[in-house]
Amino acid sequence: IFIFALLVRLAYLYQVEPIPFSGTLTIDAKDEDGWGREIAAGDWMGKGKGVFYRDPLYAYSLGTIYALFGHKLWLIRFIQAVIDSTTCVLLYFLGGMLFTPAVGVTTALLSSLYGPFVWYQGLIEKTTLMIFLTTLFLLATLRAIERPGKREWFLSGLALGFAVMTRGNMLIFAPAIIVLYLLSEKRLSSLPRRLTLMSIFFAGLMAVLIPVAVRNLTYGNAFVLTVPSIGLNFYIGNNPSALGIHTPIPSLRTIPEKETEDAASIANMAAGKVLTPSEVSSFWLKKGIAFATQEPDKFLILLGRKVLLFWNHYEVPDVYNYYLFRDMIHMLNLLLTFGIIAPLGIAGMLLSFKEFKKGRVVSGFIIIYMASLIVFYITSRYRLPAALMLLPFAAYTLDLVISSMKTQAYKKLIIIAAVLVPATLAVNLNMLDERKLLSQSYSSIGNIYQSGGDIKEAISEYQTSLKLDPRNWDTANNLAYLYARNGTHLEEALNLVEGALLRNPHSPEMLDTLSLIYLKTGRVAEARENILKAIAMDPKNIELSERLREIEERL
């Protein structure tokens, strides 16, 4: 299983390597990599960072590898391929523990060929590590339920603690496990025994979280167990313009560290004083709660939409877009998707519910995890732990179909079809404007090329973006700017930026593009008029001031 999974992942890494932008780190990847370099350089405590603004385990893993072997991104990807392949082996044991050894083998094969698993292990980001630790947590917890002992429950808590250090919302499992175990196991052991075991489980969890909280208190003056972004993330997912996915707040920059700074700045301004990270989180949480209480109808509709998005086939992008890579790496088109796994998994959850107790436990975990996401918003990488938990159920359904066909149990096959067909239709509904989201991703790739000085490739990506969504006005402006800078297609450039300005009349960037086009076409007075408008909107922008000097030299 390990060798097969590793070969699949290495084949993918071989195909992704020639793509020019694959080695360019942006947003989360750039931030994690930079933090890892700082750690490798000796800043193990992050003295200048204050309270951790992102889950720290992945950055510390990068820092350790960089310190030992140097800054080699290919090595990080190879290690992630090994980790992900190990996850497939762990899923073999999970499937066998929940059902039968045969289901375990099928679970491992499905995970080896699951497209999002393969894709994420090629990115410099924490998802692969998070999936591995989530699988360890599931195995440890099921083992503790099966053989309740102090060591078993301590290891379960420890595994959950490390998983929380990669995805903060995993913490929801702690109270859920404690409450459910105290209530559901009363026939098997006394209350003092159950309280003791849950205390040990909690101690294992705190053994990981308390050192982080102490570090946050020491260098950030706030006792924060994970990261203080719950409130902001809640508001991003629950505000009047929220769509159920990650929709950036206009007043906040999209770079994680800068987003945190902007969120704090707005909260401080509203409060009239400097707030602690926890107080900033509380500020945004209250804004989200205010939306929910003042517009309950919209909030409930939004909540229902997020439930549907959670089960939807589409891999919702936030930083990276699965479908953009699938356009470029045809191997991904051959691999399994959530649209296949989810219906099989739903069928498996329902068909196995009465017979398999441990299956009911994991089914409950899926519902609990869904609750932890729909309170905020849905993205592909945040949903991945649920996909992981669905894999054994999908394998169970396939095994049930095969065994029913062998024994000619047609009545059972009809029951399976009665569950599987509607689940497949429901999961594979189109809920989002997928072309628009893909357009935004192509535009982001164009930005990467432009930043790297590869103007030809940037233009190509912007053109592809506009073919997918002609109303992507930021892309239209970027393409118009590059045309103007090159002195080519100036008439098309003018049409593009004029269309963009009709929808965004107060954009200094678009006015700058318009002034550059006028300058290139000899309409210097109009160029000066528009650049002055842009400077009035953004007086601190140095590039606009430089454009004004360039224009005045031509007068």
Beta strands, then each sheet from edge to edge (+ up, - down):
end
